[in-house]
Amino acid sequence: MTLFALGLNHTTAPLPVRERVVFHVEKLFDALGELTRGARVAEAAILSTCNRTELYVSAEQPQSVAAWLAQYHRLQPEELSPYLYTHPSEGAVRHSFRVASGLDSMVLGEPQILGQMKQAVRTAEAAGTLGTVLHKLFQRTFAVAKEVRSTTQVGANSVSMAAAAVKLAARIFPSLKDQKVLLIGAGEMIELTATHFAAQAPARITVANRTLARAQALAHRFAGHAVELRELAAHLQEHDIVVSCTASSLPILGKGLVERALRARRHRPMFMVDLAVPRDIEAEVAELDDVFLYTVDDLQGIVQGNLDARRSALEQAEAIIETQVGQFMHWMAARASVPLIRRLREQGEAARRHELERALRLLQKGDDPREVLEALSQGLTNKLLHAPTQALNESAGDERQALAALIERLYRSR
């Protein structure tokens, strides 16, 4: 079995492709079961966010995993393969460390991905697909991410997607204090968005969610209002700014619904940000006059503003990661030697027992204890040295020299 990571992200695949391979939360548990059964996978974890879908697996063939990923999402392999990357063994370890540390994100150092990875691991544990190798990998991954974030400035002054949405809104409206904000969803991204908008003291914040209780809990924190998602059509026209990020597999806001809202607003402009993958807002909405619609890909230019200032911190983080990758690969190599070590110990134990039983029989017969112990020690020595001695005698030339050097190193004979 080989450890590897396979997937696509915001640098390899455009949004229309990424949204086709999203694993929805309610189906992730079953998907892990299908993956381990159908693709000859021993261990698996799936990370699926708006910017990436990645499979971390211990398996025989990455091709079988890529084929499964395409089949699961009802795609032809050739539709997906141009956007996929595969990181085997050491590359998978390095990739995992970089992702958790925020070095592979659209926003350098963004913290949300670490929580998303931890949730992916919890799901894999619950599904029973997290074995020894992946458990150790993610345990080390989270420790490395903590070290990077606590000892470098890689996340300092980072611009999150939520902060980018606020910055963009401020470019369109003279003052956010006069605007009414509608947030659709109640997850971590919407919570972060609410925090950033609340800091601008808008005229009103409304949270719409499928579960009213969750909407009320989030709205209460920001002195806002809460509505059920089914009431969205009645309230959409009241708001100047709309930010949506749900786990819905289908769009929540269609072109017709937004058109009606614009008419009710007498064509006062609406600023809309769709942070969901798959998208919550139909792409055709962007065609409407008086609507400014942005997706996660549209925000990419805004969130890159601090890259130059943090370049030295990035170099420090990469150095930490390289050191930790080496340590993890050493653990992997040592783990690969376990079966050999076990066989050597079993052989040694068998030789010890054989000589001990022989010595006990001689002692029971009344033989001289000193002579019995001498024979015991000679027997053990002969058995333990027989294999390397025979191998050395049977070798010649360069092989003999290499074997001699190895035996000298093993037995510290110099």
N, C-alpha and C positions, 0 to 999 in steps of 0.2 A: 504494500500500500504506500502511496505517495501523498504527501501533503501539498495542496495547491489551492490558489484562489482564482476564481473565474468570474468575470462579470463585465459590466459596462458602466460608464459614469458620464458626467457632464462634459468631460474632455474628449470622449470617444464617440458619443452618440447624441444626436439632437433630441429635443424634448418629445417630438412625436414618436420616436423610437423608444425612449426611456419609459414613457407612460404605457407602452404596450407590454412591458415585462415587469410591471410592478406586482409584488405579492401583497395582497390585502391582508390586514392583520387577522381577520376572522378565518382566513384560509391558510395561513402560514403553517399552523400545526400539522394539518393534513398534507400540505406540500412537502414538508420535511419527511414525513412517512413515505410518500410516493418516491421521493428522491432516493432514499436509502434502499428501498425495495427494487426500484426499476433501473438504477444506473450503476449497480455494483459498487455502491458507496458504503464504507464502513462507518464514517462519521460525517456529520454535516451541520452547518449553521447558515442561515440566509439573512443577509442584511439588505433591506429594501427601504430606500428613502426617496425623496423627490429628486436627488441628484445621482443616485447610484442603485444598482441591483447587483449584489455580489454573493457568490456561493463559496464558502470556505469548507473544504472537504478533505477527507482522507480516502483516497480511492485508487483504483488501478489505472484507469484511463480517463484523462480530462475530456477526450472526445465524447465519451458516453454522457458526461455531465452536460456538455454544451448541447448535445442532441436532445437530452431530456428537457433542458431549459426552453429550447425552441418548441418542442412538442407540447409542453405544459401550457404555453401561452398561445398555442395554435398558430405557430409560425413555421415557415420552412427554414431549415438550417441555414441556407444561403441568404435569407433575409436578415439573419441575426449575426452571422459570422464576421462581417466587415467591422462590426462595432465592438466585438468581444476582445478582452485581453485575458491571458492566462499567466499566472505567476506560480511556477513550481517551486516547491521546497523552500530554499533560502529566500527566494523572491516573494513567496507568499507571506513569510514571517515579516519581512521588511515592509511589505504593503500593508499588512494588518497594523503594524506599529505606526506607520505614517498616517493611515486613515484615522485611527483613534486619537492621534496627537493633533489632528486638524491640519496636517501638511498636504493632504491630498484633496482638500475641500475647495469649493468655489471661493470661499472666504477663508484665507489663511488663518489658522488658529481658532476657527469657530468652535464653540464648545458643545453644540447640540449633538454632533455625530457620536461623541463618546457615550452619551446616554442612549442613543439609538443602538449602538453596538452592544451595550449591556443588556438592553431589552431583547435583542436578537439572540444573545447567549442564553438568557433566561427561557426564552421560547424553545430553543434547542434542547436545553436541559429538561424542560417539561415534556418534550416530545420523545425524549430518550435517545437523541441522535448525537449527543455530545460525549465522546469517549476520552480516553487518556490524553491523546495528542492535542485535540482541539481544546480540551479543558486547560491543559498547560499553556497552550498558545494564547488563549484569551486572558488567562490569569496574568501572564507576563505582559500581554498587550496593555492591560489596564494599568499595570505598575509603570510601564514605560511612559504611557500618556501622562500619568500623574507627575513623573519626574520631569518630562519636557515642559509641562505647564507650570510647574513650581520653580524650576531653575532657569528658565529662559523667558524672554519677553515676546515669544512668538504669538501669543494671543492678546498682547497689549494693544489697546485702541482698535481692536478688530471691528469691522463693520459687518453686522449680521444682515441677513435678508430682511429681517424686521426693521432694523435701523435704516437700511437702504430704501425701504418703502416709505418711511417717514421723510427722508431726505428728498425723495422724488416728489412726494406730495407737496412739500414746501416749495418746490420749484413751480408748481402749477397754481397753487392758491396763495394769495398775498399773505394770509395769516391762517394757521390751522385752528386758532381760537374760535373762529366763526364757523367751523365746519363740523358736520355730524358724521361720525364714523360708524360703519357697520362691519362687524367682524363675524365671519361665518365659520363655525367650527369651535372647538373648545380644547384643542390639543396644545402641545408644548409650543409649537410655532405661533399659534394664535395668542397664547398667553404672553409670549415674548413681544409680539406685535402690540398687544394691548398695553404692555408696560411702556413701550417707546412712544406710542401715541398719547397715552395718559400724561406723560411728561410734558407734552405740548399744550395741555389743558384745552382740548377741543370742546365745542359746545355740547356734544353728547357722544357717548359711546354705547352702542347696542351690540349685544352678542346673540347670534342666532345659532341654534344647535338642534340636532334631532332629539336629544334628551334635554328637556327644559331644565331639570335640576342642575345639570352641569353648566348650562348657560347662566343660570342664576348665580351659581357659586362663583364663576369667573367675573360676571358683571358686578357683583357685590363688592369685589375687591377694588374696583375702579369707579364706584358710585355710578354704575351704568344701568342699562335696562337689558332685559332678557326676553327673547321671543323664541317660539318653536320654529323649526325650519319650514314647516308647512305654512307658516304665516308670512313667509318671506315676500310673496307677491304683494301683500298689502302694505308692507313697510319699506320696500326697496326705494321708492321715489323720495322718501324722506331724507335720504342720506347722500352726502357729497362724496364720501370716500368709502370704498368697499374693498375689504381684504378677505380672501377666502382660502382656507386650507383644511379640507376634510379628507376622509378616507373613502369617499364615494367613488364607485367605479364608473359612474355616469355623470355628465355635467349637471350642475345644480341651477346655474343661470344660463338660460338660452337667449338667443337673439330677440325673440318675440317678447319675452318678459322684460328685457332691458329696454326695448323700444317703447313699450307701454309706460315704463317708469320715466323715460325721458319726456314723453308727451305730457305726463302729469307734472313734471318739473318745468315745463315750458322751455325745455332744451337748455336748462342750466347744466354746465358740464359735470360729468361724473368721472372720478379717478378710481380705477379698479386695478387691483393686484391679485393675480392668481398664483398662489404659492403651492398649489396642489399638483401632484403627479399620480394618476391621470388628472387632467385639468378639470377644475370645477366650473369654469366659465367657457362657453363655446367660443372657438376661435373667431367665428363670424361676428361676434360682438365688436371686435376691433374695427370692423368696417363701418360702424355707425358714427355719424357726426356727433360731436359733443361727448364722446367717450374716449378716455385715455386708458387703454388696457395694456398691462404689462405682465409677463410671465417670469418665472425664475431665471430663464435664460436672458431675458431683457435686462435684468438687474445686474448681470455679471460685470458690466463695465463699471458700475458704481461701487461695487463692493471690493474692487481691486486697488482702491486708492492708497492704501498704506503698505503696499508690498515693498517698495524700495526702502522705506524706513525700518522695515523689520527683516531685511536681508541677513544682517549679522546674526539675529536671533534664529533665523532659519538654519544657518550653517551650524550653530551650536546644537540645535535640535537634531539635525541630521547626524552629527557626530555621536550624540547620545544613542540614537537609534542604531547606528552601525555597530557600536560596542555591544548593545543588547542583542542584536541579531547574531553576532558571533557567539555569545554565551548560550543563546537558545539552540543554535546549530550544534554546539558542543554537547548539549543535553540530548539532542536528537541522535547524534552519533553514538553517544554512550548508551542510549536506549537500544540502538540497533545492535550493539555488542552484547546485550543481555543474554540472548539465547546461547551464544558461544561461551560466555562466562559460566552460564548455568551448566552446560555440558562439561566444561573443564572441571568444575567443582564436583559434579556427579562422578566423573572418572576418578578424581582424587579421593573422594569419599569411598568409592568402591575399593580402591587400592588400600586405603587405611583400614577398612573393615576386614578385608581379606587377611592382611598381615596381623591385625589384632587378634582375629579368631585363631589363626595359626599359633600365635604366641601363647594365647590362653590354653590351647590344647597341650602345648609343650610344658607349660607350668603345671598343669594338672597331672602330667605324667611324672613330674618331679625333676625336670631338667634344671640345670643351674640358671637362676634368674638373670645373672649377668650375661650368660651366653644367649639366653632367649632375647634379652633387650638388644644385644648386639645384632642378632639376626633380624630382629624387627626393624631396626634402623637401616640396616643394609638393604632389606627387602623394599622398604619405602623409597629409599634413594634410587635403587635400580629401576623401580616402576616409574617414578616421576621423571627420571632423566632418559628413559628408554626412547621416547618419541622424538625429542629434539636431537639426541645423539644419532639415531637411525636416519633422520632426515638429513643431517649434516653429512653423514657417511655416504648417502646415496646421491648427493648433489655434486655438481662440478662447475668450474668456470665462474662466470658472473653470478650465477644463482647461488653457488657455494659462498662466495664473498658476501652477498647480500644477506644470506641466511646466517652466516657467522656473525655479522654485525648486529643482526636482530637478536640473536641468542645472547650476545654480550650485553646488549642493552636490557634484555629481559632479566637476565640473571646478574646484572651488574658485576661482571667478571673482571672489569678493569678498574 
